[in-house]
């Protein structure tokens, strides 16, 4: 997967989450916020430690290098 595809994947996930936020069950929108916080923490740790972030995309394990994470989430690495 290219760097451009990795960044697009992050952006696509946010669009899919909006459907959950419109759910009638009040716990579902809260779960989106919790997942976003966990994802942000994982990206921050990967950037700080210089390690790949491992995610599942289309049923496959994908390694996202910290360099790609820095470009996709510029505010995370500036908080070091």
N, CA, C and O atoms as a DFTB+ gen file, in Angstrom:
320 C
 N C O
     1  1       0.858      -1.176       0.000
     2  2       0.000       0.000       0.000
     3  2       0.899       1.233       0.000
     4  3       1.870       1.305       0.754
     5  1       0.575       2.176      -0.830
     6  2       1.374       3.387      -0.939
     7  2       1.067       4.343       0.215
     8  3       0.077       4.196       0.931
     9  1       1.949       5.319       0.364
    10  2       1.754       6.341       1.398
    11  2       0.454       7.100       1.168
    12  3      -0.268       7.400       2.119
    13  1       0.155       7.408      -0.077
    14  2      -1.069       8.130      -0.413
    15  2      -2.305       7.313      -0.037
    16  3      -3.287       7.862       0.462
    17  1      -2.254       6.001      -0.277
    18  2      -3.375       5.136       0.072
    19  2      -3.551       5.058       1.587
    20  3      -4.679       5.018       2.078
    21  1      -2.444       5.038       2.331
    22  2      -2.531       5.004       3.796
    23  2      -3.225       6.250       4.325
    24  3      -4.088       6.161       5.199
    25  1      -2.855       7.395       3.804
    26  2      -3.460       8.650       4.250
    27  2      -4.941       8.672       3.879
    28  3      -5.773       9.095       4.681
    29  1      -5.273       8.222       2.676
    30  2      -6.674       8.170       2.251
    31  2      -7.475       7.232       3.140
    32  3      -8.654       7.473       3.401
    33  1      -6.836       6.164       3.604
    34  2      -7.513       5.212       4.483
    35  2      -7.926       5.884       5.794
    36  3      -9.030       5.653       6.285
    37  1      -7.046       6.712       6.363
    38  2      -7.381       7.435       7.584
    39  2      -8.579       8.344       7.356
    40  3      -9.489       8.406       8.183
    41  1      -8.572       9.041       6.239
    42  2      -9.651       9.970       5.934
    43  2     -10.969       9.230       5.702
    44  3     -12.024       9.715       6.111
    45  1     -10.926       8.080       5.060
    46  2     -12.127       7.296       4.795
    47  2     -12.752       6.761       6.065
    48  3     -13.976       6.669       6.157
    49  1     -11.941       6.408       7.042
    50  2     -12.453       5.880       8.308
    51  2     -13.316       6.922       9.008
    52  3     -14.349       6.582       9.584
    53  1     -12.911       8.167       8.966
    54  2     -13.690       9.223       9.622
    55  2     -15.068       9.358       8.985
    56  3     -16.056       9.571       9.687
    57  1     -15.140       9.239       7.678
    58  2     -16.432       9.347       6.989
    59  2     -17.351       8.199       7.383
    60  3     -18.551       8.406       7.562
    61  1     -16.808       6.991       7.521
    62  2     -17.619       5.837       7.908
    63  2     -18.128       5.982       9.338
    64  3     -19.225       5.512       9.642
    65  1     -17.382       6.605      10.205
    66  2     -17.778       6.772      11.599
    67  2     -19.009       7.662      11.729
    68  3     -19.761       7.513      12.692
    69  1     -19.237       8.555      10.821
    70  2     -20.382       9.456      10.907
    71  2     -21.694       8.685      10.895
    72  3     -22.665       9.129      11.507
    73  1     -21.751       7.557      10.226
    74  2     -22.956       6.739      10.225
    75  2     -23.254       6.214      11.631
    76  3     -24.413       6.172      12.042
    77  1     -22.240       5.824      12.352
    78  2     -22.413       5.338      13.720
    79  2     -22.895       6.473      14.623
    80  3     -23.713       6.254      15.516
    81  1     -22.400       7.659      14.395
    82  2     -22.779       8.797      15.229
    83  2     -24.255       9.146      15.085
    84  3     -24.819       9.820      15.947
    85  1     -24.873       8.701      14.025
    86  2     -26.294       8.958      13.814
    87  2     -27.171       7.824      14.342
    88  3     -28.390       7.860      14.168
    89  1     -26.577       6.826      14.977
    90  2     -27.324       5.670      15.475
    91  2     -28.260       6.076      16.609
    92  3     -28.023       7.060      17.309
    93  1     -29.316       5.303      16.773
    94  2     -30.292       5.581      17.831
    95  2     -29.796       5.157      19.204
    96  3     -30.196       5.738      20.214
    97  1     -28.930       4.151      19.252
    98  2     -28.373       3.686      20.523
    99  2     -27.374       4.729      21.023
   100  3     -26.389       5.003      20.336
   101  1     -27.599       5.320      22.206
   102  2     -26.717       6.384      22.692
   103  2     -25.296       5.926      22.998
   104  3     -24.396       6.758      23.099
   105  1     -25.076       4.628      23.147
   106  2     -23.723       4.139      23.423
   107  2     -22.842       4.128      22.176
   108  3     -21.620       4.220      22.286
   109  1     -23.436       4.020      21.014
   110  2     -22.630       3.949      19.795
   111  2     -21.851       5.234      19.512
   112  3     -20.657       5.157      19.223
   113  1     -22.469       6.399      19.583
   114  2     -21.667       7.608      19.365
   115  2     -20.526       7.752      20.374
   116  3     -19.445       8.223      20.018
   117  1     -20.749       7.359      21.602
   118  2     -19.687       7.424      22.610
   119  2     -18.554       6.471      22.271
   120  3     -17.391       6.764      22.551
   121  1     -18.881       5.334      21.668
   122  2     -17.835       4.374      21.310
   123  2     -16.937       4.938      20.212
   124  3     -15.752       4.609      20.153
   125  1     -17.486       5.778      19.347
   126  2     -16.675       6.400      18.297
   127  2     -15.613       7.295      18.928
   128  3     -14.449       7.262      18.527
   129  1     -16.010       8.083      19.901
   130  2     -15.055       8.961      20.582
   131  2     -13.963       8.147      21.261
   132  3     -12.790       8.519      21.210
   133  1     -14.334       7.050      21.889
   134  2     -13.351       6.193      22.558
   135  2     -12.391       5.568      21.548
   136  3     -11.188       5.498      21.797
   137  1     -12.917       5.116      20.413
   138  2     -12.051       4.534      19.376
   139  2     -11.112       5.588      18.794
   140  3      -9.950       5.296      18.511
   141  1     -11.608       6.801      18.617
   142  2     -10.755       7.877      18.106
   143  2      -9.629       8.211      19.083
   144  3      -8.493       8.439      18.666
   145  1      -9.938       8.239      20.376
   146  2      -8.895       8.501      21.377
   147  2      -7.855       7.385      21.383
   148  3      -6.656       7.652      21.472
   149  1      -8.303       6.149      21.289
   150  2      -7.374       5.008      21.278
   151  2      -6.496       5.040      20.024
   152  3      -5.297       4.770      20.097
   153  1      -7.083       5.365      18.890
   154  2      -6.315       5.436      17.645
   155  2      -5.280       6.552      17.708
   156  3      -4.141       6.375      17.277
   157  1      -5.678       7.693      18.243
   158  2      -4.739       8.810      18.371
   159  2      -3.587       8.448      19.297
   160  3      -2.434       8.772      19.012
   161  1      -3.892       7.784      20.397
   162  2      -2.839       7.366      21.327
   163  2      -1.888       6.372      20.657
   164  3      -0.674       6.454      20.850
   165  1      -2.420       5.448      19.884
   166  2      -1.583       4.458      19.189
   167  2      -0.679       5.149      18.171
   168  3       0.500       4.814      18.061
   169  1      -1.226       6.114      17.425
   170  2      -0.395       6.845      16.451
   171  2       0.698       7.629      17.154
   172  3       1.842       7.647      16.700
   173  1       0.354       8.278      18.257
   174  2       1.334       9.076      18.992
   175  2       2.466       8.204      19.513
   176  3       3.635       8.573      19.407
   177  1       2.130       7.063      20.068
   178  2       3.157       6.149      20.586
   179  2       4.037       5.638      19.448
   180  3       5.257       5.571      19.594
   181  1       3.432       5.277      18.319
   182  2       4.213       4.787      17.179
   183  2       5.175       5.865      16.677
   184  3       6.322       5.568      16.344
   185  1       4.715       7.108      16.624
   186  2       5.572       8.208      16.185
   187  2       6.694       8.436      17.192
   188  3       7.853       8.581      16.801
   189  1       6.367       8.471      18.477
   190  2       7.371       8.731      19.517
   191  2       8.432       7.640      19.582
   192  3       9.602       7.925      19.840
   193  1       8.035       6.403      19.350
   194  2       8.977       5.287      19.452
   195  2       9.595       4.908      18.117
   196  3      10.483       4.058      18.067
   197  1       9.136       5.528      17.031
   198  2       9.687       5.226      15.714
   199  2       9.336       3.832      15.226
   200  3      10.104       3.212      14.490
   201  1       8.176       3.340      15.635
   202  2       7.763       1.993      15.244
   203  2       6.561       2.048      14.306
   204  3       5.829       3.036      14.254
   205  1       6.383       0.963      13.573
   206  2       5.240       0.861      12.672
   207  2       3.954       0.710      13.469
   208  3       3.939       0.113      14.545
   209  1       2.886       1.254      12.929
   210  2       1.551       1.016      13.464
   211  2       0.972      -0.124      12.637
   212  3       0.968      -0.060      11.407
   213  1       0.488      -1.154      13.298
   214  2      -0.077      -2.308      12.609
   215  2      -1.593      -2.205      12.669
   216  3      -2.175      -2.094      13.747
   217  1      -2.228      -2.243      11.497
   218  2      -3.685      -2.175      11.406
   219  2      -4.172      -3.303      10.506
   220  3      -3.396      -3.897       9.757
   221  1      -5.452      -3.587      10.590
   222  2      -6.064      -4.561       9.689
   223  2      -6.863      -3.784       8.661
   224  3      -7.739      -2.990       9.003
   225  1      -6.549      -4.025       7.397
   226  2      -7.275      -3.374       6.304
   227  2      -7.665      -4.446       5.301
   228  3      -6.814      -5.162       4.773
   229  1      -8.950      -4.543       5.048
   230  2      -9.472      -5.548       4.119
   231  2      -9.023      -6.953       4.509
   232  3      -8.745      -7.784       3.645
   233  1      -8.954      -7.212       5.810
   234  2      -8.594      -8.536       6.301
   235  2      -7.108      -8.830       6.301
   236  3      -6.710      -9.948       6.629
   237  1      -6.270      -7.862       5.943
   238  2      -4.827      -8.054       5.904
   239  2      -4.142      -7.145       6.918
   240  3      -4.591      -6.027       7.170
   241  1      -3.046      -7.640       7.496
   242  2      -2.257      -6.797       8.380
   243  2      -1.447      -5.826       7.539
   244  3      -0.800      -6.224       6.570
   245  1      -1.484      -4.558       7.906
   246  2      -0.769      -3.515       7.175
   247  2       0.114      -2.769       8.162
   248  3      -0.336      -2.361       9.233
   249  1       1.383      -2.595       7.785
   250  2       2.313      -1.810       8.609
   251  2       2.348      -0.382       8.079
   252  3       2.575      -0.155       6.891
   253  1       2.122       0.573       8.969
   254  2       2.188       1.983       8.587
   255  2       3.409       2.578       9.277
   256  3       3.431       2.693      10.502
   257  1       4.420       2.958       8.508
   258  2       5.641       3.510       9.101
   259  2       5.381       4.838       9.810
   260  3       4.447       5.557       9.453
   261  1       6.195       5.169      10.809
   262  2       5.994       6.422      11.541
   263  2       6.096       7.652      10.640
   264  3       5.462       8.671      10.917
   265  1       6.883       7.572       9.570
   266  2       6.994       8.702       8.649
   267  2       5.642       9.012       8.005
   268  3       5.286      10.177       7.830
   269  1       4.908       7.984       7.660
   270  2       3.576       8.161       7.059
   271  2       2.620       8.732       8.103
   272  3       1.796       9.593       7.797
   273  1       2.737       8.248       9.329
   274  2       1.880       8.755      10.406
   275  2       2.135      10.237      10.651
   276  3       1.199      11.005      10.871
   277  1       3.401      10.635      10.612
   278  2       3.725      12.051      10.820
   279  2       3.066      12.924       9.763
   280  3       2.558      14.002      10.073
   281  1       3.071      12.466       8.519
   282  2       2.466      13.248       7.438
   283  2       0.945      13.244       7.522
   284  3       0.300      14.238       7.188
   285  1       0.371      12.131       7.966
   286  2      -1.089      12.007       8.022
   287  2      -1.681      12.715       9.227
   288  3      -2.822      13.174       9.178
   289  1      -0.913      12.807      10.316
   290  2      -1.398      13.421      11.554
   291  2      -0.343      14.380      12.084
   292  3       0.286      14.088      13.102
   293  1      -0.130      15.507      11.430
   294  2       0.962      16.403      11.798
   295  2       0.871      16.966      13.212
   296  3       1.904      17.296      13.795
   297  1      -0.316      17.089      13.780
   298  2      -0.422      17.665      15.126
   299  2       0.045      16.694      16.192
   300  3       0.435      17.124      17.278
   301  1       0.019      15.403      15.919
   302  2       0.407      14.413      16.934
   303  2       1.891      14.500      17.219
   304  3       2.285      14.526      18.385
   305  1       2.732      14.546      16.191
   306  2       4.167      14.530      16.463
   307  2       4.688      15.874      16.944
   308  3       5.807      15.946      17.452
   309  1       3.924      16.926      16.802
   310  2       4.348      18.231      17.313
   311  2       4.114      18.386      18.807
   312  3       4.541      19.377      19.399
   313  1       3.438      17.415      19.426
   314  2       3.140      17.497      20.855
   315  2       4.178      16.793      21.712
   316  3       3.981      16.663      22.920
   317  1       5.279      16.332      21.123
   318  2       6.311      15.589      21.871
   319  2       6.893      16.383      23.003
   320  3       7.767      15.891      23.716
